[in-house]
Amino acid sequence: MKKSTTQSLLIAGSVALMSTAAYAGPWGGPSVGCAPSDRAIERMTDQLDLTEAQQEQIRGILDEQRQQRAMQRAAVRERIDAVLTPEQIALRDQQIEQRQTRRLDRMTERLDLTAEQQDAVAALMQEKRTDPSVTRDQMRERLETILSEDQIAELDDMRSRQDGGRQGPGGWSN
């Protein structure tokens, strides 16, 4: 029974933490890649003929929204941590670490990262996990300082393949 309760709490916590992230795209759909606001603005500009001033205002709105979601996720995590036992928190953190390791392994394989790049990306992932104020755009900028031009192009290609065919409300693509 105790194991079942622990698993239920971990699942509930994971659902709560991930629910806001699962549909973090600018039009209600899943967010893919590190700069969804740029893609949204680009699409809106093409479809609505936005001026430069409108683009900047919308970028600010979307960036502020992303920051608020990150802070909300951090607050939810703190509330959940207050309910969990230290053992449950340790187990959850271990599971998060394992997911990050798998993600880094996939990046290493797909982008042929060097050991130095792996360490830098791992540090970047850890910073994002512990500091909710770090934006996706900031992460993207820092990641671009770690990767070569070819690796950045491959990463963009991978993201565009993941993003293919998804649309949010009103037919807006993500």
URLIN-V584806 format. One record per residue. N is the residue number from 1. SS is DSSP state (helix for helix, strand for strand, loop for the rest). OMEGA is omega in whole degrees, -180 to 180 (999 if undefined). D_FIRST is the distance of its C-alpha to the first C-alpha in Angstrom with 1 decimal. Layout:
{{N,SS,OMEGA,D_FIRST} {N,SS,OMEGA,D_FIRST}}
This chain:
{{1,loop,-179,0.0} {2,helix,179,3.8} {3,helix,178,5.5} {4,helix,178,5.1} {5,helix,178,6.2} {6,helix,179,8.6} {7,helix,179,9.9} {8,helix,178,10.5} {9,helix,179,12.3} {10,helix,179,14.2} {11,helix,179,15.2} {12,helix,178,16.3} {13,helix,179,18.2} {14,helix,179,19.8} {15,helix,-179,20.9} {16,helix,-179,22.4} {17,helix,-174,24.2} {18,helix,-175,25.5} {19,helix,179,26.5} {20,helix,-179,29.7} {21,helix,-175,30.5} {22,helix,179,30.1} {23,loop,-175,33.1} {24,loop,180,35.1} {25,loop,-173,38.3} {26,loop,-179,41.3} {27,loop,175,41.4} {28,loop,-180,37.8} {29,loop,-179,37.2} {30,loop,178,35.4} {31,loop,179,37.1} {32,loop,179,38.2} {33,loop,-174,40.3} {34,loop,-177,41.2} {35,loop,-179,43.8} {36,helix,180,42.8} {37,helix,178,45.0} {38,helix,179,48.0} {39,helix,180,47.4} {40,helix,-179,46.9} {41,helix,178,50.1} {42,helix,179,52.0} {43,helix,-180,51.1} {44,helix,179,51.9} {45,helix,179,55.2} {46,helix,-174,56.1} {47,helix,-175,55.3} {48,helix,-180,56.3} {49,loop,180,59.0} {50,loop,173,57.5} {51,loop,177,59.8} {52,helix,-180,59.0} {53,helix,178,58.4} {54,helix,179,55.9} {55,helix,-179,54.1} {56,helix,179,53.8} {57,helix,-180,52.6} {58,helix,177,50.0} {59,helix,178,48.9} {60,helix,179,48.4} {61,helix,-178,46.4} {62,helix,178,44.1} {63,helix,178,43.7} {64,helix,179,43.0} {65,helix,180,40.3} {66,helix,178,38.7} {67,helix,-180,38.8} {68,helix,178,37.2} {69,helix,179,34.3} {70,helix,179,33.7} {71,helix,178,33.8} {72,helix,178,31.5} {73,helix,179,28.9} {74,helix,179,29.3} {75,helix,178,28.8} {76,helix,179,25.7} {77,helix,179,24.3} {78,helix,180,25.3} {79,helix,178,23.5} {80,helix,178,20.3} {81,helix,180,20.7} {82,helix,-179,21.1} {83,helix,-176,17.6} {84,loop,173,16.0} {85,loop,176,15.7} {86,helix,179,18.4} {87,helix,179,16.2} {88,helix,177,14.9} {89,helix,179,18.6} {90,helix,179,19.7} {91,helix,178,17.5} {92,helix,180,18.8} {93,helix,178,22.3} {94,helix,179,22.1} {95,helix,177,21.3} {96,helix,179,24.1} {97,helix,179,26.4} {98,helix,177,25.7} {99,helix,179,26.6} {100,helix,179,29.7} {101,helix,178,30.7} {102,helix,179,30.5} {103,helix,178,32.6} {104,helix,177,35.1} {105,helix,178,35.3} {106,helix,178,36.1} {107,helix,180,38.7} {108,helix,-179,40.2} {109,helix,-175,40.6} {110,helix,-176,42.0} {111,helix,-179,44.2} {112,loop,-179,45.1} {113,loop,173,44.2} {114,loop,178,45.8} {115,helix,179,43.8} {116,helix,178,45.3} {117,helix,178,44.2} {118,helix,-180,40.7} {119,helix,-179,40.5} {120,helix,179,42.0} {121,helix,178,39.7} {122,helix,178,36.6} {123,helix,178,37.9} {124,helix,178,38.6} {125,helix,180,35.0} {126,helix,179,33.6} {127,helix,180,36.1} {128,helix,-179,35.1} {129,helix,-175,31.4} {130,helix,-178,32.2} {131,loop,-177,35.2} {132,loop,-180,34.6} {133,loop,178,38.3} {134,loop,-177,39.4} {135,loop,176,40.4} {136,helix,179,40.3} {137,helix,176,44.1} {138,helix,178,44.1} {139,helix,-180,41.7} {140,helix,180,43.9} {141,helix,-179,47.0} {142,helix,178,45.6} {143,helix,179,44.3} {144,helix,177,47.8} {145,helix,-179,49.2} {146,helix,-174,47.0} {147,loop,174,47.7} {148,loop,178,51.0} {149,helix,179,52.7} {150,helix,179,51.9} {151,helix,178,48.2} {152,helix,179,48.2} {153,helix,179,49.9} {154,helix,178,47.3} {155,helix,177,44.5} {156,helix,179,46.2} {157,helix,178,46.7} {158,helix,-179,43.0} {159,helix,-180,42.1} {160,helix,176,44.7} {161,helix,178,43.4} {162,helix,-174,39.9} {163,helix,-172,41.4} {164,loop,171,43.6} {165,loop,-180,43.7} {166,loop,177,41.1} {167,strand,176,42.4} {168,loop,-180,41.2} {169,helix,177,42.3} {170,helix,178,46.0} {171,helix,178,46.5} {172,loop,177,46.2} {173,strand,175,45.2} {174,loop,999,42.7}}
